[in-house]
Amino acid sequence: MRTWLFQNNPVIVSTGTVGGPFEAKGKIAEDFDVLHEDLWLKEDSYEKAHKVLLEEASMRAAEKAGITKEHIQFFLGGDLINQITPTSFAAKTIGSAYLGLFGACSTSMEGLALAAFLVNHGGANCVMTGSSSHNAAVEKQFRYPTEYGSQKPPTAQWTVTGAGVSLIKDEGEGPIVTSATIGKVVDMGLTDPFNMGGAMAPAAVDTIETHLRERDIDSSYYDLIVTGDLGHIGRECALDLFKKHNLEVTEDQFQDCGLMIYREGQPVLAGGSGSGCSAVVVYGHLLNRMKKGEIKRMLVVATGALLSPLTYQQSETIPCIAHAVSIEYGGEKG
Amino acid sequence: MRTWLFQNNPVIVSTGTVGGPFEAKGKIAEDFDVLHEDLWLKEDSYEKAHKVLLEEASMRAAEKAGITKEHIQFFLGGDLINQITPTSFAAKTIGSAYLGLFGACSTSMEGLALAAFLVNHGGANCVMTGSSSHNAAVEKQFRYPTEYGSQKPPTAQWTVTGAGVSLIKDEGEGPIVTSATIGKVVDMGLTDPFNMGGAMAPAAVDTIETHLRERDIDSSYYDLIVTGDLGHIGRECALDLFKKHNLEVTEDQFQDCGLMIYREGQPVLAGGSGSGCSAVVVYGHLLNRMKKGEIKRMLVVATGALLSPLTYQQSETIPCIAHAVSIEYGGEKG
């Protein structure tokens, strides 16, 4: 078993989402708490701007819950930057006990799963969790500075500039975190860092299949099964794999955060990605839809490619992972 | 509260420790399960050798517990390499559900604290956790390739080549994980990456003080309070801080993993460090001493410096953290 059921109803009492200029032109701009006009956020490096995204999202989440940061007992988070420094530096500002995580773009749900586990079992009554990414900081580190203007293939994805944070409490009003399934590393031997979606799809399907089996539910239980950042290519791969595994997940029911965030016509190739992508889409757009009653039960499956520029240079394949968390609202419990 | 009490006695049923050639000449060589004669471990890169250290330690821990890897439900771990790839690649080999962590040299106890929490609360009955470092891989990434022979000041520490892993179960025979205190980020404004011990000492003292207060015990409760890798300089700073904070921790009672691993005369400057240091010293040497009855109650305080070469280049200070876990054996419970 790698699925946890949360019987004590850990609640997402508030969230904070911050985005950059490209996200401000996207499809779900109105779901952000803060949108910045430029990538620098008045800082003198992209990495410092990255940190500020997360700090702002944390402050917003605390404000909206009507608490000060002294009430936050634990902060769980991570990002894609070497040694996750934007998150650790933001953790200094947040000031609570801190557990640093690394799950690449799966970090959002790794954090939510652990936060809900801690709250469900009395390890804390107020936990903050979140993840973030910054397009220019991540591109510089993993590929080239964006100023080079180097070309990418259509299978590549666009790193989101944004931070999404949630505050989990043992009581209060809001969507309930009902269960989580922790992913295994799945590596199908792919090596192309410009096609992460394809590499990550099998990990997503493995986690979804395990989740449904271990919870003993049918895929129809969920109104929405939404992946972290598979993008166009990865989503197609996953839909193929569902058929092969005899999983009845419909095209309508199966969406991807990387395909929700930008508008048709924005030059994002196969879609959005980055540790901030699923965090801002879930904690902004999707929870807003839940509160409007449009979604009652969803399974968020954040996917991560656990490679580095160095493992790529050393000709290693891409190990992938996906962590799933179910969020329910407005049903029998909400 | 940032201290968890584990009422259901999560047990360390077995451990695995692997070291390199420099550790083989050290003071606690006989406490390792495996020692390698050279740094390459027959691999073609130091990072791949780093991964093998962890794989071997995991296999040893499983063997000693008489289980196959299929019984391991979760693996929690991390290291210092960008995007913690040695750990994630080893997680593929281990094959269980995987939660990637980043806490720099504090990762060993971040992992043990979470593993014990999961087992204590029924999230799993068999969890593996561990951390590792490789001197040449870490030096290359954080400073210079060792082949350059660049000089270091006497405040610098020597990165351990080693991996330490433990297997935590809900039943069985062995030392019990009784509580854990999660650290806050503490940053006293120091900026010298060649004096990590000094930077980390205040974080260690903050966590120890919080732990004693929240558990409502006196420091004399523990036979041993052992820090992750403060080294000579950091240990002196911590002893000074104990006095200032009116904490009665004696010099004998207060030891450091970074000062236990090597012999007098090995050129390690201020002592050992690295994510593998506290892992191999605790899971090898110290648990062996517990089993011999020499230590009944110890508090392991793994310290981490959460910087990166990039934050140093951007003139940032060094945020530090320390996570404490208490391990007890042979008292009323053991």
Interface residues (C-beta under 8 A of the other chain):
Chain A: M1 R2 W4 S45 E47 K48 Q73 F74 G78 L80 I81 N82 Q83 I84 T85 S88 F89 A91 K92 G95 S96 A97 Y98 L99 G100 L101 F102 G103 A104 E110 L114 F117 L118 H121 G123 A124 I182 G183 K184 V185 D187 L306 L307 S308 P309 L310 T311 Q314 E316 P319 I321
Chain B: M1 R2 W4 S45 E47 K48 Q73 F74 G78 L80 I81 N82 Q83 I84 T85 S88 F89 A91 K92 G95 S96 A97 Y98 L99 G100 L101 F102 G103 A104 E110 L114 F117 L118 H121 G123 A124 I182 G183 K184 V185 D187 L306 L307 S308 P309 L310 T311 Q314 E316 P319 I321
